[in-house]
């Protein structure tokens, strides 16, 4: 892994493999860029794959004390700028999708050509006029006990959280995914994650979505234990150039649970947007299609 200094006292580590159109993979809360392994294995022979570890995660430095959620997108912007990346395809999984929305809103000068979001909604907390937050409940009071639990016993909390990332369908390779993801989660800094958890709970990107002016794939896991499919459908409907893709055997992590189908979808999307990469590749699936 390589490391760059994003700002005084803040550094991020990142994976960087392959050549061609850059695909920048932004992971979710509590894990790291290591969970995009299937994308590196399947796509780095055709594209340039980059996966940073966000502050407080993996091999990166800690999240700054009293830092805002914007720090996360600013770090990604610093990476794009430092590496002079052009015609970038962003992939944001879970919290990574929020970071990508923030990046597009506040860093319009970057050359971002397309976006893929994986099983995420623009606001976590449900309210009377917003029924699409986390399945686990509504109100900031739901998040505060989580912080206490993280600080008390991070390995125990991580094991419970990771379990919820995956579908509970019979026959799914859950235990292997859970065990590997738990090992990744244990490399993180609990203090940083507690701060980021509360900052994430404060975010509301609903007004950002209609202004996104690039092609977007909105991916839903039909068996997600974190968000209802209706919530992902709502999110896709707000974005002018969005296509909704549902993965029929996945939970919150289709890129891990159905990696071959996900990689195929992603490569079609990239080749449609950047045709000189492979002009003979057919266009990506239409809105509402399912991957089996």
Secondary structure, DSSP 8 states (H G I E B T S, - for coil): -EEEEEETTEEEEEEEE-SSSEEEEE--TTS-GGGGHHHHHHHTTTSEEEEE--TTSTTS----TT--THHHHHHHHHHHHHTT--SEEEEEETHHHHHHHHHHHH-TTS-EEEEEEES--S-SS-BTTB--S-TT--STHHHHHHHHHHHH-HHHHHHHHHHTTS---TT--HHHHHHHHHHHHTTS-HHHHHHHHHHHHT---HHHHTT--SEEEEEEETT-SSS-HHHHHHHHHHSTTEEEEEETT-SS-HHHHTHHHHHHHHHHHHHHHSGGG-TTS-----TTEEE-
